[in-house]
Amino acid sequence: MITKTLNITSAKYQPNETRTGNNTSVISIIVDGETMWVPTDPDNTDYAEILRQVAAGTLTIEDAD
């Protein structure tokens, strides 16, 4: 399995417009100055990298507005 390290400088949960309440299914991240939208899918390699950085204590995901 190939893993990649993303230089994430910001991460924030985004509300899912099709759900009610504070459910989220997407995280917006900034990588090398570019905004990316990452689904909270365990099979997504970018999401796995986000979780790895959170577990390592190098990244915090902000709550959705």
TIZATOR-632040 format. One record per residue: residue number from 0; x, y, z of N, C-alpha, C, O, CB in turn. Coordinates in nm, 4 decimals, decimal comma. Glycine has a CB too. Layout:
BEGIN
@zami = NUM n_x = X n_y = Y n_z = Z ca_x = X ca_y = Y ca_z = Z c_x = X c_y = Y c_z = Z o_x = X o_y = Y o_z = Z cb_x = X cb_y = Y cb_z = Z $
...
//
This chain:
BEGIN
@zami = 0 n_x = 0,0838 n_y = -0,1180 n_z = 0,0000 ca_x = 0,0000 ca_y = 0,0000 ca_z = 0,0000 c_x = 0,0882 c_y = 0,1243 c_z = 0,0000 o_x = 0,1811 o_y = 0,1353 o_z = 0,0801 cb_x = -0,0953 cb_y = -0,0002 cb_z = 0,1213 $
@zami = 1 n_x = 0,0592 n_y = 0,2166 n_z = -0,0890 ca_x = 0,1337 ca_y = 0,3410 ca_z = -0,0976 c_x = 0,0676 c_y = 0,4431 c_z = -0,0063 o_x = -0,0531 o_y = 0,4659 o_z = -0,0142 cb_x = 0,1404 cb_y = 0,3928 cb_z = -0,2441 $
@zami = 2 n_x = 0,1473 n_y = 0,5041 n_z = 0,0801 ca_x = 0,0943 ca_y = 0,6099 ca_z = 0,1653 c_x = 0,1580 c_y = 0,7411 c_z = 0,1236 o_x = 0,2692 o_y = 0,7435 o_z = 0,0709 cb_x = 0,1206 cb_y = 0,5803 cb_z = 0,3159 $
@zami = 3 n_x = 0,0873 n_y = 0,8490 n_z = 0,1474 ca_x = 0,1419 ca_y = 0,9789 ca_z = 0,1127 c_x = 0,1249 c_y = 1,0712 c_z = 0,2319 o_x = 0,0291 o_y = 1,0594 o_z = 0,3083 cb_x = 0,0734 cb_y = 1,0373 cb_z = -0,0137 $
@zami = 4 n_x = 0,2179 n_y = 1,1620 n_z = 0,2466 ca_x = 0,2100 ca_y = 1,2614 ca_z = 0,3515 c_x = 0,1654 c_y = 1,3921 c_z = 0,2893 o_x = 0,2271 o_y = 1,4419 o_z = 0,1951 cb_x = 0,3456 cb_y = 1,2773 cb_z = 0,4249 $
@zami = 5 n_x = 0,0576 n_y = 1,4473 n_z = 0,3429 ca_x = 0,0072 ca_y = 1,5750 ca_z = 0,2947 c_x = 0,0531 c_y = 1,6844 c_z = 0,3897 o_x = 0,0497 o_y = 1,6667 o_z = 0,5115 cb_x = -0,1476 cb_y = 1,5733 cb_z = 0,2823 $
@zami = 6 n_x = 0,0956 n_y = 1,7968 n_z = 0,3350 ca_x = 0,1341 ca_y = 1,9124 ca_z = 0,4145 c_x = 0,0076 c_y = 1,9940 c_z = 0,4440 o_x = -0,0169 o_y = 2,0975 o_z = 0,3820 cb_x = 0,2423 cb_y = 1,9991 cb_z = 0,3401 $
@zami = 7 n_x = -0,0725 n_y = 1,9449 n_z = 0,5407 ca_x = -0,2014 ca_y = 2,0062 ca_z = 0,5729 c_x = -0,1786 c_y = 2,1179 c_z = 0,6736 o_x = -0,1215 o_y = 2,0958 o_z = 0,7804 cb_x = -0,3020 cb_y = 1,9007 cb_z = 0,6287 $
@zami = 8 n_x = -0,2239 n_y = 2,2383 n_z = 0,6387 ca_x = -0,2089 ca_y = 2,3515 ca_z = 0,7299 c_x = -0,3395 c_y = 2,3882 c_z = 0,7977 o_x = -0,3394 o_y = 2,4671 o_z = 0,8922 cb_x = -0,1550 cb_y = 2,4714 cb_z = 0,6557 $
@zami = 9 n_x = -0,4520 n_y = 2,3323 n_z = 0,7513 ca_x = -0,5819 ca_y = 2,3612 ca_z = 0,8103 c_x = -0,6784 c_y = 2,2494 c_z = 0,7738 o_x = -0,6736 o_y = 2,1962 o_z = 0,6629 cb_x = -0,6358 cb_y = 2,4989 cb_z = 0,7628 $
@zami = 10 n_x = -0,7664 n_y = 2,2138 n_z = 0,8678 ca_x = -0,8686 ca_y = 2,1126 ca_z = 0,8418 c_x = -0,9952 c_y = 2,1501 c_z = 0,9174 o_x = -0,9896 o_y = 2,1923 o_z = 1,0329 cb_x = -0,8194 cb_y = 1,9706 cb_z = 0,8831 $
@zami = 11 n_x = -1,1097 n_y = 2,1343 n_z = 0,8509 ca_x = -1,2363 ca_y = 2,1712 ca_z = 0,9135 c_x = -1,3484 c_y = 2,0838 c_z = 0,8585 o_x = -1,3610 o_y = 2,0660 o_z = 0,7373 cb_x = -1,2677 cb_y = 2,3209 cb_z = 0,8903 $
@zami = 12 n_x = -1,4304 n_y = 2,0291 n_z = 0,9501 ca_x = -1,5483 ca_y = 1,9553 ca_z = 0,9069 c_x = -1,6434 c_y = 2,0513 c_z = 0,8376 o_x = -1,6549 o_y = 2,1674 o_z = 0,8770 cb_x = -1,6178 cb_y = 1,8852 cb_z = 1,0269 $
@zami = 13 n_x = -1,7113 n_y = 2,0032 n_z = 0,7344 ca_x = -1,8101 ca_y = 2,0824 ca_z = 0,6630 c_x = -1,9458 c_y = 2,0151 c_z = 0,6758 o_x = -1,9558 o_y = 1,8931 o_z = 0,6626 cb_x = -1,7707 cb_y = 2,1000 cb_z = 0,5142 $
@zami = 14 n_x = -2,0514 n_y = 2,0937 n_z = 0,7015 ca_x = -2,1838 ca_y = 2,0321 ca_z = 0,7131 c_x = -2,2280 c_y = 1,9729 c_z = 0,5804 o_x = -2,1994 o_y = 2,0271 o_z = 0,4736 cb_x = -2,2868 cb_y = 2,1345 cb_z = 0,7617 $
@zami = 15 n_x = -2,2970 n_y = 1,8627 n_z = 0,5889 ca_x = -2,3517 ca_y = 1,7985 ca_z = 0,4710 c_x = -2,4919 c_y = 1,8546 c_z = 0,4514 o_x = -2,5790 o_y = 1,8345 o_z = 0,5361 cb_x = -2,3529 cb_y = 1,6417 cb_z = 0,4848 $
@zami = 16 n_x = -2,5143 n_y = 1,9238 n_z = 0,3422 ca_x = -2,6418 ca_y = 1,9907 ca_z = 0,3170 c_x = -2,7591 c_y = 1,8940 c_z = 0,3077 o_x = -2,8738 o_y = 1,9353 o_z = 0,3244 cb_x = -2,6331 cb_y = 2,0707 cb_z = 0,1900 $
@zami = 17 n_x = -2,7329 n_y = 1,7670 n_z = 0,2817 ca_x = -2,8429 ca_y = 1,6714 ca_z = 0,2668 c_x = -2,8829 c_y = 1,6089 c_z = 0,3993 o_x = -2,9787 o_y = 1,5317 o_z = 0,4044 cb_x = -2,8045 cb_y = 1,5625 cb_z = 0,1689 $
@zami = 18 n_x = -2,8121 n_y = 1,6403 n_z = 0,5053 ca_x = -2,8421 ca_y = 1,5850 ca_z = 0,6368 c_x = -2,8836 c_y = 1,6972 c_z = 0,7306 o_x = -2,8581 o_y = 1,8149 o_z = 0,7049 cb_x = -2,7204 cb_y = 1,5084 cb_z = 0,6939 $
@zami = 19 n_x = -2,9471 n_y = 1,6588 n_z = 0,8380 ca_x = -2,9856 ca_y = 1,7580 ca_z = 0,9382 c_x = -2,8941 c_y = 1,7457 c_z = 1,0585 o_x = -2,8213 o_y = 1,6475 o_z = 1,0732 cb_x = -3,1337 cb_y = 1,7407 cb_z = 0,9803 $
@zami = 20 n_x = -2,8986 n_y = 1,8456 n_z = 1,1434 ca_x = -2,8138 ca_y = 1,8419 ca_z = 1,2622 c_x = -2,6704 c_y = 1,8745 c_z = 1,2281 o_x = -2,6435 o_y = 1,9466 o_z = 1,1320 cb_x = -2,8212 cb_y = 1,7061 cb_z = 1,3288 $
@zami = 21 n_x = -2,5776 n_y = 1,8214 n_z = 1,3071 ca_x = -2,4358 ca_y = 1,8527 ca_z = 1,2899 c_x = -2,3609 c_y = 1,7383 c_z = 1,2222 o_x = -2,2399 o_y = 1,7244 o_z = 1,2402 cb_x = -2,3720 cb_y = 1,8839 cb_z = 1,4250 $
@zami = 22 n_x = -2,4318 n_y = 1,6565 n_z = 1,1445 ca_x = -2,3664 ca_y = 1,5475 ca_z = 1,0727 c_x = -2,2716 c_y = 1,6038 c_z = 0,9673 o_x = -2,3035 o_y = 1,7014 o_z = 0,8995 cb_x = -2,4710 cb_y = 1,4547 cb_z = 1,0073 $
@zami = 23 n_x = -2,1585 n_y = 1,5432 n_z = 0,9548 ca_x = -2,0625 ca_y = 1,5868 ca_z = 0,8536 c_x = -2,0162 c_y = 1,4668 c_z = 0,7732 o_x = -2,0096 o_y = 1,3548 o_z = 0,8239 cb_x = -1,9418 cb_y = 1,6587 cb_z = 0,9186 $
@zami = 24 n_x = -1,9847 n_y = 1,4915 n_z = 0,6494 ca_x = -1,9320 ca_y = 1,3836 ca_z = 0,5665 c_x = -1,8159 c_y = 1,4306 c_z = 0,4806 o_x = -1,7640 o_y = 1,3553 o_z = 0,3981 cb_x = -2,0414 cb_y = 1,3265 cb_z = 0,4784 $
@zami = 25 n_x = -1,7749 n_y = 1,5571 n_z = 0,5006 ca_x = -1,6660 ca_y = 1,6139 ca_z = 0,4221 c_x = -1,5783 c_y = 1,6987 c_z = 0,5136 o_x = -1,6276 o_y = 1,7646 o_z = 0,6052 cb_x = -1,7206 cb_y = 1,6985 cb_z = 0,3031 $
@zami = 26 n_x = -1,4491 n_y = 1,6962 n_z = 0,4879 ca_x = -1,3542 ca_y = 1,7817 ca_z = 0,5576 c_x = -1,2870 c_y = 1,8681 c_z = 0,4520 o_x = -1,2390 o_y = 1,8174 o_z = 0,3506 cb_x = -1,2490 cb_y = 1,6979 cb_z = 0,6400 $
@zami = 27 n_x = -1,2837 n_y = 1,9984 n_z = 0,4760 ca_x = -1,2063 ca_y = 2,0850 ca_z = 0,3866 c_x = -1,0672 c_y = 2,0974 c_z = 0,4472 o_x = -1,0523 o_y = 2,1188 o_z = 0,5675 cb_x = -1,2745 cb_y = 2,2272 cb_z = 0,3677 $
@zami = 28 n_x = -0,9668 n_y = 2,0840 n_z = 0,3634 ca_x = -0,8288 ca_y = 2,0956 ca_z = 0,4094 c_x = -0,7543 c_y = 2,1916 c_z = 0,3179 o_x = -0,7908 o_y = 2,2101 o_z = 0,2018 cb_x = -0,7588 cb_y = 1,9568 cb_z = 0,4130 $
@zami = 29 n_x = -0,6505 n_y = 2,2515 n_z = 0,3715 ca_x = -0,5619 ca_y = 2,3336 ca_z = 0,2898 c_x = -0,4281 c_y = 2,2622 c_z = 0,2838 o_x = -0,3647 o_y = 2,2367 o_z = 0,3862 cb_x = -0,5471 cb_y = 2,4793 cb_z = 0,3476 $
@zami = 30 n_x = -0,3864 n_y = 2,2305 n_z = 0,1625 ca_x = -0,2611 ca_y = 2,1589 ca_z = 0,1372 c_x = -0,1789 c_y = 2,2431 c_z = 0,0407 o_x = -0,2209 o_y = 2,2692 o_z = -0,0720 cb_x = -0,2870 cb_y = 2,0143 cb_z = 0,0792 $
@zami = 31 n_x = -0,0629 n_y = 2,2846 n_z = 0,0857 ca_x = 0,0252 ca_y = 2,3663 ca_z = 0,0014 c_x = -0,0495 c_y = 2,4858 c_z = -0,0585 o_x = -0,0294 o_y = 2,5199 o_z = -0,1751 cb_x = 0,0854 cb_y = 2,2807 cb_z = -0,1110 $
@zami = 32 n_x = -0,1354 n_y = 2,5489 n_z = 0,0214 ca_x = -0,2081 ca_y = 2,6678 ca_z = -0,0204 c_x = -0,3336 c_y = 2,6429 c_z = -0,1019 o_x = -0,4034 o_y = 2,7380 o_z = -0,1372 cb_x = -0,1190 cb_y = 2,7527 cb_z = -0,0978 $
@zami = 33 n_x = -0,3639 n_y = 2,5188 n_z = -0,1323 ca_x = -0,4810 ca_y = 2,4835 ca_z = -0,2124 c_x = -0,5878 c_y = 2,4176 c_z = -0,1246 o_x = -0,5560 o_y = 2,3330 o_z = -0,0410 cb_x = -0,4409 cb_y = 2,3892 cb_z = -0,3285 $
@zami = 34 n_x = -0,7144 n_y = 2,4565 n_z = -0,1435 ca_x = -0,8236 ca_y = 2,3943 ca_z = -0,0694 c_x = -0,8666 c_y = 2,2657 c_z = -0,1376 o_x = -0,8866 o_y = 2,2616 o_z = -0,2590 cb_x = -0,9426 cb_y = 2,4905 cb_z = -0,0568 $
@zami = 35 n_x = -0,8804 n_y = 2,1616 n_z = -0,0584 ca_x = -0,9268 ca_y = 2,0321 ca_z = -0,1072 c_x = -1,0455 c_y = 1,9905 c_z = -0,0218 o_x = -1,0550 o_y = 2,0288 o_z = 0,0948 cb_x = -0,8127 cb_y = 1,9241 cb_z = -0,1027 $
@zami = 36 n_x = -1,1359 n_y = 1,9122 n_z = -0,0792 ca_x = -1,2510 ca_y = 1,8584 ca_z = -0,0079 c_x = -1,2335 c_y = 1,7072 c_z = -0,0016 o_x = -1,2207 o_y = 1,6406 o_z = -0,1044 cb_x = -1,3867 cb_y = 1,8982 cb_z = -0,0776 $
@zami = 37 n_x = -1,2330 n_y = 1,6538 n_z = 0,1207 ca_x = -1,2055 ca_y = 1,5118 ca_z = 0,1401 c_x = -1,3261 c_y = 1,4452 c_z = 0,2061 o_x = -1,3682 o_y = 1,4879 o_z = 0,3137 cb_x = -1,0775 cb_y = 1,4912 cb_z = 0,2258 $
@zami = 38 n_x = -1,3823 n_y = 1,3415 n_z = 0,1438 ca_x = -1,4934 ca_y = 1,2701 ca_z = 0,2069 c_x = -1,4440 c_y = 1,1900 c_z = 0,3272 o_x = -1,3315 o_y = 1,1400 o_z = 0,3281 cb_x = -1,5626 cb_y = 1,1770 cb_z = 0,1053 $
@zami = 39 n_x = -1,5291 n_y = 1,1786 n_z = 0,4274 ca_x = -1,4926 ca_y = 1,1010 ca_z = 0,5463 c_x = -1,5216 c_y = 0,9529 c_z = 0,5197 o_x = -1,6069 o_y = 0,8912 o_z = 0,5836 cb_x = -1,5707 cb_y = 1,1514 cb_z = 0,6728 $
@zami = 40 n_x = -1,4490 n_y = 0,9004 n_z = 0,4254 ca_x = -1,4614 ca_y = 0,7617 ca_z = 0,3818 c_x = -1,3343 c_y = 0,6883 c_z = 0,4231 o_x = -1,2248 o_y = 0,7254 o_z = 0,3807 cb_x = -1,4852 cb_y = 0,7519 cb_z = 0,2268 $
@zami = 41 n_x = -1,3478 n_y = 0,5845 n_z = 0,5053 ca_x = -1,2282 ca_y = 0,5131 ca_z = 0,5522 c_x = -1,1410 c_y = 0,4573 c_z = 0,4401 o_x = -1,0227 o_y = 0,4313 o_z = 0,4621 cb_x = -1,2693 cb_y = 0,4008 cb_z = 0,6420 $
@zami = 42 n_x = -1,1958 n_y = 0,4385 n_z = 0,3221 ca_x = -1,1176 ca_y = 0,3872 ca_z = 0,2093 c_x = -1,0445 c_y = 0,4971 c_z = 0,1325 o_x = -0,9657 o_y = 0,4677 o_z = 0,0427 cb_x = -1,2078 cb_y = 0,3116 cb_z = 0,1148 $
@zami = 43 n_x = -1,0700 n_y = 0,6237 n_z = 0,1671 ca_x = -1,0062 ca_y = 0,7361 ca_z = 0,0995 c_x = -0,8677 c_y = 0,7580 c_z = 0,1604 o_x = -0,8552 o_y = 0,7762 o_z = 0,2815 cb_x = -1,0932 cb_y = 0,8653 cb_z = 0,1108 $
@zami = 44 n_x = -0,7643 n_y = 0,7562 n_z = 0,0771 ca_x = -0,6273 ca_y = 0,7672 ca_z = 0,1295 c_x = -0,5988 c_y = 0,9047 c_z = 0,1902 o_x = -0,5215 o_y = 0,9148 o_z = 0,2854 cb_x = -0,5269 cb_y = 0,7389 cb_z = 0,0186 $
@zami = 45 n_x = -0,6598 n_y = 1,0104 n_z = 0,1366 ca_x = -0,6406 ca_y = 1,1433 ca_z = 0,1958 c_x = -0,7039 c_y = 1,1495 c_z = 0,3349 o_x = -0,6463 o_y = 1,2077 o_z = 0,4267 cb_x = -0,7009 cb_y = 1,2529 cb_z = 0,1046 $
@zami = 46 n_x = -0,8219 n_y = 1,0899 n_z = 0,3506 ca_x = -0,8872 ca_y = 1,0855 ca_z = 0,4817 c_x = -0,8026 c_y = 1,0043 c_z = 0,5802 o_x = -0,7886 o_y = 1,0427 o_z = 0,6963 cb_x = -1,0297 cb_y = 1,0247 cb_z = 0,4698 $
@zami = 47 n_x = -0,7471 n_y = 0,8938 n_z = 0,5345 ca_x = -0,6602 ca_y = 0,8129 ca_z = 0,6205 c_x = -0,5397 c_y = 0,8939 c_z = 0,6669 o_x = -0,4979 o_y = 0,8824 o_z = 0,7821 cb_x = -0,6135 cb_y = 0,6864 cb_z = 0,5465 $
@zami = 48 n_x = -0,4840 n_y = 0,9754 n_z = 0,5784 ca_x = -0,3697 ca_y = 1,0601 ca_z = 0,6152 c_x = -0,4113 c_y = 1,1666 c_z = 0,7159 o_x = -0,3364 o_y = 1,1962 o_z = 0,8090 cb_x = -0,3090 cb_y = 1,1266 cb_z = 0,4903 $
@zami = 49 n_x = -0,5300 n_y = 1,2244 n_z = 0,6983 ca_x = -0,5808 ca_y = 1,3213 ca_z = 0,7958 c_x = -0,5910 c_y = 1,2556 c_z = 0,9334 o_x = -0,5447 o_y = 1,3121 o_z = 1,0325 cb_x = -0,7191 cb_y = 1,3769 cb_z = 0,7516 $
@zami = 50 n_x = -0,6509 n_y = 1,1373 n_z = 0,9401 ca_x = -0,6655 ca_y = 1,0668 ca_z = 1,0676 c_x = -0,5300 c_y = 1,0315 c_z = 1,1284 o_x = -0,5136 o_y = 1,0356 o_z = 1,2503 cb_x = -0,7483 cb_y = 0,9400 cb_z = 1,0486 $
@zami = 51 n_x = -0,4332 n_y = 0,9970 n_z = 1,0438 ca_x = -0,2985 ca_y = 0,9646 ca_z = 1,0941 c_x = -0,2374 c_y = 1,0877 c_z = 1,1600 o_x = -0,1786 o_y = 1,0781 o_z = 1,2677 cb_x = -0,2066 cb_y = 0,9134 cb_z = 0,9789 $
@zami = 52 n_x = -0,2512 n_y = 1,2043 n_z = 1,0946 ca_x = -0,1946 ca_y = 1,3265 ca_z = 1,1508 c_x = -0,2670 c_y = 1,3681 c_z = 1,2791 o_x = -0,2040 o_y = 1,4187 o_z = 1,3719 cb_x = -0,2009 cb_y = 1,4395 cb_z = 1,0480 $
@zami = 53 n_x = -0,3982 n_y = 1,3474 n_z = 1,2847 ca_x = -0,4729 ca_y = 1,3770 ca_z = 1,4073 c_x = -0,4234 c_y = 1,2861 c_z = 1,5203 o_x = -0,4000 o_y = 1,3331 o_z = 1,6317 cb_x = -0,6265 cb_y = 1,3583 cb_z = 1,3848 $
@zami = 54 n_x = -0,4075 n_y = 1,1580 n_z = 1,4925 ca_x = -0,3600 ca_y = 1,0632 ca_z = 1,5938 c_x = -0,2183 c_y = 1,0965 c_z = 1,6403 o_x = -0,1837 o_y = 1,0745 o_z = 1,7563 cb_x = -0,3643 cb_y = 0,9205 cb_z = 1,5387 $
@zami = 55 n_x = -0,1369 n_y = 1,1496 n_z = 1,5493 ca_x = 0,0006 ca_y = 1,1862 ca_z = 1,5839 c_x = 0,0069 c_y = 1,3183 c_z = 1,6604 o_x = 0,1116 o_y = 1,3558 o_z = 1,7132 cb_x = 0,0857 cb_y = 1,1955 cb_z = 1,4576 $
@zami = 56 n_x = -0,1066 n_y = 1,3884 n_z = 1,6655 ca_x = -0,1100 ca_y = 1,5154 ca_z = 1,7380 c_x = -0,0576 c_y = 1,6338 c_z = 1,6588 o_x = -0,0313 o_y = 1,7397 o_z = 1,7159 cb_x = -0,0317 cb_y = 1,5029 cb_z = 1,8631 $
@zami = 57 n_x = -0,0420 n_y = 1,6175 n_z = 1,5286 ca_x = 0,0105 ca_y = 1,7268 ca_z = 1,4458 c_x = -0,0989 c_y = 1,8028 c_z = 1,3716 o_x = -0,0707 o_y = 1,9016 o_z = 1,3038 cb_x = 0,1100 cb_y = 1,6723 cb_z = 1,3459 $
@zami = 58 n_x = -0,2241 n_y = 1,7573 n_z = 1,3839 ca_x = -0,3356 ca_y = 1,8213 ca_z = 1,3154 c_x = -0,4599 c_y = 1,8119 c_z = 1,4018 o_x = -0,4847 o_y = 1,7102 o_z = 1,4666 cb_x = -0,3602 cb_y = 1,7569 cb_z = 1,1773 $
@zami = 59 n_x = -0,5379 n_y = 1,9194 n_z = 1,4020 ca_x = -0,6668 ca_y = 1,9222 ca_z = 1,4691 c_x = -0,7714 c_y = 1,9602 c_z = 1,3651 o_x = -0,7504 o_y = 2,0521 o_z = 1,2859 cb_x = -0,6669 cb_y = 2,0224 cb_z = 1,5903 $
@zami = 60 n_x = -0,8836 n_y = 1,8895 n_z = 1,3654 ca_x = -0,9913 ca_y = 1,9222 ca_z = 1,2722 c_x = -1,0910 c_y = 2,0114 c_z = 1,3450 o_x = -1,1458 o_y = 1,9737 o_z = 1,4486 cb_x = -1,0609 cb_y = 1,7926 cb_z = 1,2170 $
@zami = 61 n_x = -1,1139 n_y = 2,1306 n_z = 1,2895 ca_x = -1,2091 ca_y = 2,2234 ca_z = 1,3478 c_x = -1,3510 c_y = 2,1720 c_z = 1,3276 o_x = -1,3802 o_y = 2,1046 o_z = 1,2288 cb_x = -1,1930 cb_y = 2,3633 cb_z = 1,2866 $
@zami = 62 n_x = -1,4399 n_y = 2,2048 n_z = 1,4231 ca_x = -1,5806 ca_y = 2,1696 ca_z = 1,4097 c_x = -1,6450 c_y = 2,2482 c_z = 1,2965 o_x = -1,5974 o_y = 2,3553 o_z = 1,2590 cb_x = -1,6551 cb_y = 2,1948 cb_z = 1,5409 $
@zami = 63 n_x = -1,7529 n_y = 2,1943 n_z = 1,2427 ca_x = -1,8301 ca_y = 2,2656 ca_z = 1,1409 c_x = -1,8988 c_y = 2,3852 c_z = 1,2034 o_x = -1,9284 o_y = 2,3864 o_z = 1,3228 cb_x = -1,9337 cb_y = 2,1725 cb_z = 1,0747 $
@zami = 64 n_x = -1,9236 n_y = 2,4851 n_z = 1,1215 ca_x = -1,9963 ca_y = 2,6037 ca_z = 1,1683 c_x = -2,1413 c_y = 2,5706 c_z = 1,1937 o_x = -2,2185 o_y = 2,6578 o_z = 1,2336 cb_x = -1,9857 cb_y = 2,7178 cb_z = 1,0670 $
//
